[in-house]
Amino acid sequence: MSFPPASGPVVLARMQRQRRRDTAPEVALRRALHHRGLRYRLHLPVVDRRRHHDIVFPRAKVVVEVRGCFWHGCPEHGTTPKANAAWWADKLSSNQRRDEDTAMRLGAAGWSLVVVWEHEEPEAAAGRVAAAVTGRRPSQDVP
């Protein structure tokens, strides 16, 4: 898939500034998780070398993806641009298909996926992640 030309210099500048990792929502979530005493790995591939995940808890087999409302089609805040509308519809749809495929692959490999949307409050999201990690940690009991 190739990118169409930007519809203007403002749009081009905005697209070039878009971060792929260490976004503000991701960093805020990481801080909240760290504050809760959770330790994690960052930007690791789990079941597919080409797909890196934002936050990974390897022992608990939990993956956290912090998704942008625009790029991943948030049911609450997702929008589609009017300029290059057909191309953007295809692009955003392919992102959602890839997200679904990733979730399926993780589940098939025994991993749990926690999706956090960029609009979520970091402390609340950290609570959901902590519950998922705590529920999947290997038992500490010694036989």
CNS distance restraints for C-alpha pairs under 8 A (distance, minus, plus):
assign (resid   4 and name CA) (resid  84 and name CA) 7.67 0.50 0.50
assign (resid   4 and name CA) (resid  87 and name CA) 7.77 0.50 0.50
assign (resid   6 and name CA) (resid  11 and name CA) 6.10 0.50 0.50
assign (resid   6 and name CA) (resid  12 and name CA) 5.28 0.50 0.50
assign (resid   7 and name CA) (resid  11 and name CA) 6.37 0.50 0.50
assign (resid   7 and name CA) (resid  12 and name CA) 7.43 0.50 0.50
assign (resid   7 and name CA) (resid  83 and name CA) 6.68 0.50 0.50
assign (resid   7 and name CA) (resid  84 and name CA) 7.87 0.50 0.50
assign (resid   8 and name CA) (resid  12 and name CA) 6.21 0.50 0.50
assign (resid   9 and name CA) (resid  13 and name CA) 6.09 0.50 0.50
assign (resid  10 and name CA) (resid  14 and name CA) 6.24 0.50 0.50
assign (resid  11 and name CA) (resid  15 and name CA) 6.16 0.50 0.50
assign (resid  12 and name CA) (resid  16 and name CA) 6.19 0.50 0.50
assign (resid  13 and name CA) (resid  17 and name CA) 6.31 0.50 0.50
assign (resid  14 and name CA) (resid  18 and name CA) 6.50 0.50 0.50
assign (resid  19 and name CA) (resid  23 and name CA) 6.19 0.50 0.50
assign (resid  21 and name CA) (resid  26 and name CA) 7.78 0.50 0.50
assign (resid  21 and name CA) (resid  54 and name CA) 7.39 0.50 0.50
assign (resid  22 and name CA) (resid  26 and name CA) 5.87 0.50 0.50
assign (resid  22 and name CA) (resid  27 and name CA) 5.86 0.50 0.50
assign (resid  23 and name CA) (resid  27 and name CA) 6.15 0.50 0.50
assign (resid  24 and name CA) (resid  28 and name CA) 6.09 0.50 0.50
assign (resid  25 and name CA) (resid  29 and name CA) 6.19 0.50 0.50
assign (resid  25 and name CA) (resid  66 and name CA) 7.29 0.50 0.50
assign (resid  25 and name CA) (resid 118 and name CA) 5.44 0.50 0.50
assign (resid  25 and name CA) (resid 119 and name CA) 7.80 0.50 0.50
assign (resid  25 and name CA) (resid 122 and name CA) 7.39 0.50 0.50
assign (resid  26 and name CA) (resid  30 and name CA) 6.20 0.50 0.50
assign (resid  26 and name CA) (resid  54 and name CA) 7.59 0.50 0.50
assign (resid  26 and name CA) (resid  66 and name CA) 5.97 0.50 0.50
assign (resid  26 and name CA) (resid 118 and name CA) 7.74 0.50 0.50
assign (resid  27 and name CA) (resid  31 and name CA) 6.19 0.50 0.50
assign (resid  28 and name CA) (resid  32 and name CA) 6.34 0.50 0.50
assign (resid  28 and name CA) (resid 122 and name CA) 6.03 0.50 0.50
assign (resid  29 and name CA) (resid  33 and name CA) 6.15 0.50 0.50
assign (resid  29 and name CA) (resid 122 and name CA) 4.92 0.50 0.50
assign (resid  29 and name CA) (resid 123 and name CA) 7.23 0.50 0.50
assign (resid  29 and name CA) (resid 125 and name CA) 7.17 0.50 0.50
assign (resid  29 and name CA) (resid 126 and name CA) 6.25 0.50 0.50
assign (resid  30 and name CA) (resid  34 and name CA) 6.02 0.50 0.50
assign (resid  31 and name CA) (resid  35 and name CA) 6.03 0.50 0.50
assign (resid  32 and name CA) (resid  36 and name CA) 6.41 0.50 0.50
assign (resid  32 and name CA) (resid 122 and name CA) 6.45 0.50 0.50
assign (resid  32 and name CA) (resid 123 and name CA) 5.89 0.50 0.50
assign (resid  32 and name CA) (resid 126 and name CA) 5.98 0.50 0.50
assign (resid  33 and name CA) (resid  37 and name CA) 6.64 0.50 0.50
assign (resid  33 and name CA) (resid  38 and name CA) 5.47 0.50 0.50
assign (resid  33 and name CA) (resid  39 and name CA) 7.56 0.50 0.50
assign (resid  33 and name CA) (resid 126 and name CA) 5.52 0.50 0.50
assign (resid  33 and name CA) (resid 130 and name CA) 7.41 0.50 0.50
assign (resid  34 and name CA) (resid  38 and name CA) 5.13 0.50 0.50
assign (resid  34 and name CA) (resid  39 and name CA) 6.26 0.50 0.50
assign (resid  38 and name CA) (resid 130 and name CA) 7.53 0.50 0.50
assign (resid  39 and name CA) (resid  57 and name CA) 7.49 0.50 0.50
assign (resid  40 and name CA) (resid  55 and name CA) 6.43 0.50 0.50
assign (resid  40 and name CA) (resid  56 and name CA) 5.63 0.50 0.50
assign (resid  40 and name CA) (resid  57 and name CA) 5.06 0.50 0.50
assign (resid  40 and name CA) (resid  58 and name CA) 7.64 0.50 0.50
assign (resid  41 and name CA) (resid  55 and name CA) 5.88 0.50 0.50
assign (resid  41 and name CA) (resid  56 and name CA) 5.08 0.50 0.50
assign (resid  41 and name CA) (resid  57 and name CA) 6.41 0.50 0.50
assign (resid  41 and name CA) (resid  58 and name CA) 7.68 0.50 0.50
assign (resid  42 and name CA) (resid  53 and name CA) 7.20 0.50 0.50
assign (resid  42 and name CA) (resid  54 and name CA) 5.64 0.50 0.50
assign (resid  42 and name CA) (resid  55 and name CA) 4.86 0.50 0.50
assign (resid  42 and name CA) (resid  56 and name CA) 6.14 0.50 0.50
assign (resid  43 and name CA) (resid  52 and name CA) 5.16 0.50 0.50
assign (resid  43 and name CA) (resid  53 and name CA) 4.88 0.50 0.50
assign (resid  43 and name CA) (resid  54 and name CA) 4.73 0.50 0.50
assign (resid  43 and name CA) (resid  55 and name CA) 6.21 0.50 0.50
assign (resid  43 and name CA) (resid  56 and name CA) 7.46 0.50 0.50
assign (resid  44 and name CA) (resid  52 and name CA) 4.87 0.50 0.50
assign (resid  44 and name CA) (resid  53 and name CA) 5.44 0.50 0.50
assign (resid  44 and name CA) (resid  54 and name CA) 7.25 0.50 0.50
assign (resid  44 and name CA) (resid  55 and name CA) 7.59 0.50 0.50
assign (resid  44 and name CA) (resid  56 and name CA) 6.84 0.50 0.50
assign (resid  45 and name CA) (resid  49 and name CA) 5.16 0.50 0.50
assign (resid  45 and name CA) (resid  50 and name CA) 6.89 0.50 0.50
assign (resid  45 and name CA) (resid  51 and name CA) 5.55 0.50 0.50
assign (resid  45 and name CA) (resid  52 and name CA) 4.22 0.50 0.50
assign (resid  45 and name CA) (resid  53 and name CA) 6.10 0.50 0.50
assign (resid  46 and name CA) (resid  51 and name CA) 7.67 0.50 0.50
assign (resid  46 and name CA) (resid  52 and name CA) 7.19 0.50 0.50
assign (resid  46 and name CA) (resid  53 and name CA) 7.58 0.50 0.50
assign (resid  46 and name CA) (resid 106 and name CA) 7.79 0.50 0.50
assign (resid  47 and name CA) (resid  51 and name CA) 7.94 0.50 0.50
assign (resid  47 and name CA) (resid 105 and name CA) 6.85 0.50 0.50
assign (resid  47 and name CA) (resid 106 and name CA) 6.51 0.50 0.50
assign (resid  47 and name CA) (resid 109 and name CA) 7.18 0.50 0.50
assign (resid  48 and name CA) (resid  52 and name CA) 7.87 0.50 0.50
assign (resid  53 and name CA) (resid  63 and name CA) 6.70 0.50 0.50
assign (resid  53 and name CA) (resid  64 and name CA) 6.78 0.50 0.50
assign (resid  53 and name CA) (resid  65 and name CA) 6.01 0.50 0.50
assign (resid  54 and name CA) (resid  63 and name CA) 7.70 0.50 0.50
assign (resid  54 and name CA) (resid  64 and name CA) 6.11 0.50 0.50
assign (resid  54 and name CA) (resid  65 and name CA) 5.30 0.50 0.50
assign (resid  54 and name CA) (resid  66 and name CA) 6.62 0.50 0.50
assign (resid  55 and name CA) (resid  63 and name CA) 5.99 0.50 0.50
assign (resid  55 and name CA) (resid  64 and name CA) 4.99 0.50 0.50
assign (resid  55 and name CA) (resid  65 and name CA) 6.64 0.50 0.50
assign (resid  56 and name CA) (resid  61 and name CA) 7.58 0.50 0.50
assign (resid  56 and name CA) (resid  62 and name CA) 6.05 0.50 0.50
assign (resid  56 and name CA) (resid  63 and name CA) 4.65 0.50 0.50
assign (resid  56 and name CA) (resid  64 and name CA) 6.22 0.50 0.50
assign (resid  57 and name CA) (resid  61 and name CA) 5.75 0.50 0.50
assign (resid  57 and name CA) (resid  62 and name CA) 5.12 0.50 0.50
assign (resid  57 and name CA) (resid  63 and name CA) 6.31 0.50 0.50
assign (resid  57 and name CA) (resid 133 and name CA) 7.33 0.50 0.50
assign (resid  58 and name CA) (resid  62 and name CA) 6.63 0.50 0.50
assign (resid  59 and name CA) (resid 137 and name CA) 6.60 0.50 0.50
assign (resid  59 and name CA) (resid 138 and name CA) 7.30 0.50 0.50
assign (resid  60 and name CA) (resid 133 and name CA) 5.76 0.50 0.50
assign (resid  60 and name CA) (resid 134 and name CA) 7.73 0.50 0.50
assign (resid  60 and name CA) (resid 136 and name CA) 5.07 0.50 0.50
assign (resid  60 and name CA) (resid 137 and name CA) 4.45 0.50 0.50
assign (resid  60 and name CA) (resid 138 and name CA) 6.66 0.50 0.50
assign (resid  61 and name CA) (resid 110 and name CA) 7.28 0.50 0.50
assign (resid  61 and name CA) (resid 111 and name CA) 4.92 0.50 0.50
assign (resid  61 and name CA) (resid 112 and name CA) 6.30 0.50 0.50
assign (resid  61 and name CA) (resid 133 and name CA) 7.93 0.50 0.50
assign (resid  61 and name CA) (resid 136 and name CA) 7.22 0.50 0.50
assign (resid  61 and name CA) (resid 137 and name CA) 7.99 0.50 0.50
assign (resid  62 and name CA) (resid 111 and name CA) 5.67 0.50 0.50
assign (resid  62 and name CA) (resid 112 and name CA) 4.73 0.50 0.50
assign (resid  62 and name CA) (resid 113 and name CA) 5.94 0.50 0.50
assign (resid  62 and name CA) (resid 114 and name CA) 7.35 0.50 0.50
assign (resid  62 and name CA) (resid 132 and name CA) 7.25 0.50 0.50
assign (resid  62 and name CA) (resid 133 and name CA) 6.29 0.50 0.50
assign (resid  62 and name CA) (resid 136 and name CA) 7.73 0.50 0.50
assign (resid  63 and name CA) (resid 111 and name CA) 7.05 0.50 0.50
assign (resid  63 and name CA) (resid 112 and name CA) 6.12 0.50 0.50
assign (resid  63 and name CA) (resid 113 and name CA) 4.90 0.50 0.50
assign (resid  63 and name CA) (resid 114 and name CA) 6.19 0.50 0.50
assign (resid  64 and name CA) (resid 113 and name CA) 5.88 0.50 0.50
assign (resid  64 and name CA) (resid 114 and name CA) 4.78 0.50 0.50
assign (resid  64 and name CA) (resid 115 and name CA) 5.90 0.50 0.50
assign (resid  64 and name CA) (resid 116 and name CA) 7.17 0.50 0.50
assign (resid  64 and name CA) (resid 129 and name CA) 7.51 0.50 0.50
assign (resid  65 and name CA) (resid 113 and name CA) 7.49 0.50 0.50
assign (resid  65 and name CA) (resid 114 and name CA) 6.44 0.50 0.50
assign (resid  65 and name CA) (resid 115 and name CA) 5.10 0.50 0.50
assign (resid  65 and name CA) (resid 116 and name CA) 6.11 0.50 0.50
assign (resid  66 and name CA) (resid 115 and name CA) 6.15 0.50 0.50
assign (resid  66 and name CA) (resid 116 and name CA) 4.74 0.50 0.50
assign (resid  66 and name CA) (resid 117 and name CA) 5.68 0.50 0.50
assign (resid  66 and name CA) (resid 118 and name CA) 6.36 0.50 0.50
assign (resid  67 and name CA) (resid  71 and name CA) 7.48 0.50 0.50
assign (resid  67 and name CA) (resid  72 and name CA) 6.23 0.50 0.50
assign (resid  67 and name CA) (resid 115 and name CA) 7.01 0.50 0.50
assign (resid  67 and name CA) (resid 116 and name CA) 6.14 0.50 0.50
assign (resid  67 and name CA) (resid 117 and name CA) 4.92 0.50 0.50
assign (resid  67 and name CA) (resid 118 and name CA) 5.86 0.50 0.50
assign (resid  68 and name CA) (resid  72 and name CA) 5.88 0.50 0.50
assign (resid  68 and name CA) (resid  73 and name CA) 7.89 0.50 0.50
assign (resid  68 and name CA) (resid  74 and name CA) 7.46 0.50 0.50
assign (resid  68 and name CA) (resid 117 and name CA) 6.11 0.50 0.50
assign (resid  68 and name CA) (resid 118 and name CA) 5.24 0.50 0.50
assign (resid  69 and name CA) (resid  73 and name CA) 5.61 0.50 0.50
assign (resid  69 and name CA) (resid  74 and name CA) 4.49 0.50 0.50
assign (resid  69 and name CA) (resid  76 and name CA) 7.96 0.50 0.50
assign (resid  69 and name CA) (resid  77 and name CA) 5.80 0.50 0.50
assign (resid  69 and name CA) (resid  78 and name CA) 5.29 0.50 0.50
assign (resid  69 and name CA) (resid 117 and name CA) 6.47 0.50 0.50
assign (resid  69 and name CA) (resid 118 and name CA) 6.33 0.50 0.50
assign (resid  69 and name CA) (resid 119 and name CA) 7.41 0.50 0.50
assign (resid  70 and name CA) (resid  74 and name CA) 6.63 0.50 0.50
assign (resid  70 and name CA) (resid  77 and name CA) 7.19 0.50 0.50
assign (resid  70 and name CA) (resid  78 and name CA) 4.96 0.50 0.50
assign (resid  70 and name CA) (resid  79 and name CA) 6.01 0.50 0.50
assign (resid  70 and name CA) (resid  80 and name CA) 7.74 0.50 0.50
assign (resid  71 and name CA) (resid  78 and name CA) 7.86 0.50 0.50
assign (resid  71 and name CA) (resid  92 and name CA) 6.19 0.50 0.50
assign (resid  71 and name CA) (resid  95 and name CA) 7.14 0.50 0.50
assign (resid  72 and name CA) (resid  78 and name CA) 7.52 0.50 0.50
assign (resid  72 and name CA) (resid  92 and name CA) 6.49 0.50 0.50
assign (resid  72 and name CA) (resid  95 and name CA) 6.03 0.50 0.50
assign (resid  72 and name CA) (resid  96 and name CA) 5.83 0.50 0.50
assign (resid  72 and name CA) (resid  99 and name CA) 7.91 0.50 0.50
assign (resid  73 and name CA) (resid  77 and name CA) 7.50 0.50 0.50
assign (resid  73 and name CA) (resid  78 and name CA) 4.52 0.50 0.50
assign (resid  73 and name CA) (resid  79 and name CA) 7.06 0.50 0.50
assign (resid  73 and name CA) (resid  92 and name CA) 6.77 0.50 0.50
assign (resid  73 and name CA) (resid  96 and name CA) 6.96 0.50 0.50
assign (resid  74 and name CA) (resid  78 and name CA) 4.50 0.50 0.50
assign (resid  74 and name CA) (resid 117 and name CA) 7.34 0.50 0.50
assign (resid  80 and name CA) (resid  85 and name CA) 6.96 0.50 0.50
assign (resid  80 and name CA) (resid  88 and name CA) 6.73 0.50 0.50
assign (resid  80 and name CA) (resid  89 and name CA) 6.69 0.50 0.50
assign (resid  81 and name CA) (resid  85 and name CA) 5.79 0.50 0.50
assign (resid  81 and name CA) (resid  88 and name CA) 6.80 0.50 0.50
assign (resid  84 and name CA) (resid  88 and name CA) 6.21 0.50 0.50
assign (resid  85 and name CA) (resid  89 and name CA) 6.01 0.50 0.50
assign (resid  86 and name CA) (resid  90 and name CA) 6.35 0.50 0.50
assign (resid  87 and name CA) (resid  91 and name CA) 6.15 0.50 0.50
assign (resid  88 and name CA) (resid  92 and name CA) 5.95 0.50 0.50
assign (resid  89 and name CA) (resid  93 and name CA) 5.96 0.50 0.50
assign (resid  90 and name CA) (resid  94 and name CA) 6.05 0.50 0.50
assign (resid  91 and name CA) (resid  95 and name CA) 6.31 0.50 0.50
assign (resid  92 and name CA) (resid  96 and name CA) 6.38 0.50 0.50
assign (resid  93 and name CA) (resid  97 and name CA) 6.24 0.50 0.50
assign (resid  94 and name CA) (resid  98 and name CA) 6.10 0.50 0.50
assign (resid  95 and name CA) (resid  99 and name CA) 6.18 0.50 0.50
assign (resid  96 and name CA) (resid 100 and name CA) 6.23 0.50 0.50
assign (resid  97 and name CA) (resid 101 and name CA) 6.17 0.50 0.50
assign (resid  98 and name CA) (resid 102 and name CA) 6.04 0.50 0.50
assign (resid  99 and name CA) (resid 103 and name CA) 6.23 0.50 0.50
assign (resid 100 and name CA) (resid 104 and name CA) 6.23 0.50 0.50
assign (resid 101 and name CA) (resid 105 and name CA) 6.16 0.50 0.50
assign (resid 102 and name CA) (resid 106 and name CA) 6.09 0.50 0.50
assign (resid 103 and name CA) (resid 107 and name CA) 6.11 0.50 0.50
assign (resid 103 and name CA) (resid 113 and name CA) 6.57 0.50 0.50
assign (resid 104 and name CA) (resid 108 and name CA) 6.11 0.50 0.50
assign (resid 105 and name CA) (resid 109 and name CA) 6.23 0.50 0.50
assign (resid 106 and name CA) (resid 110 and name CA) 6.35 0.50 0.50
assign (resid 106 and name CA) (resid 111 and name CA) 4.99 0.50 0.50
assign (resid 106 and name CA) (resid 112 and name CA) 6.72 0.50 0.50
assign (resid 106 and name CA) (resid 113 and name CA) 7.08 0.50 0.50
assign (resid 107 and name CA) (resid 111 and name CA) 5.20 0.50 0.50
assign (resid 107 and name CA) (resid 112 and name CA) 6.20 0.50 0.50
assign (resid 107 and name CA) (resid 113 and name CA) 7.64 0.50 0.50
assign (resid 112 and name CA) (resid 132 and name CA) 7.89 0.50 0.50
assign (resid 114 and name CA) (resid 128 and name CA) 7.99 0.50 0.50
assign (resid 114 and name CA) (resid 129 and name CA) 6.63 0.50 0.50
assign (resid 114 and name CA) (resid 132 and name CA) 7.74 0.50 0.50
assign (resid 116 and name CA) (resid 120 and name CA) 6.83 0.50 0.50
assign (resid 116 and name CA) (resid 125 and name CA) 6.44 0.50 0.50
assign (resid 120 and name CA) (resid 124 and name CA) 7.39 0.50 0.50
assign (resid 120 and name CA) (resid 125 and name CA) 6.55 0.50 0.50
assign (resid 121 and name CA) (resid 125 and name CA) 6.26 0.50 0.50
assign (resid 122 and name CA) (resid 126 and name CA) 5.94 0.50 0.50
assign (resid 123 and name CA) (resid 127 and name CA) 6.26 0.50 0.50
assign (resid 124 and name CA) (resid 128 and name CA) 6.58 0.50 0.50
assign (resid 125 and name CA) (resid 129 and name CA) 6.28 0.50 0.50
assign (resid 126 and name CA) (resid 130 and name CA) 5.93 0.50 0.50
assign (resid 127 and name CA) (resid 131 and name CA) 6.17 0.50 0.50
assign (resid 128 and name CA) (resid 132 and name CA) 6.35 0.50 0.50
assign (resid 129 and name CA) (resid 133 and name CA) 6.18 0.50 0.50
assign (resid 130 and name CA) (resid 134 and name CA) 5.94 0.50 0.50
assign (resid 131 and name CA) (resid 135 and name CA) 5.99 0.50 0.50
assign (resid 132 and name CA) (resid 136 and name CA) 6.36 0.50 0.50
assign (resid 133 and name CA) (resid 137 and name CA) 6.12 0.50 0.50
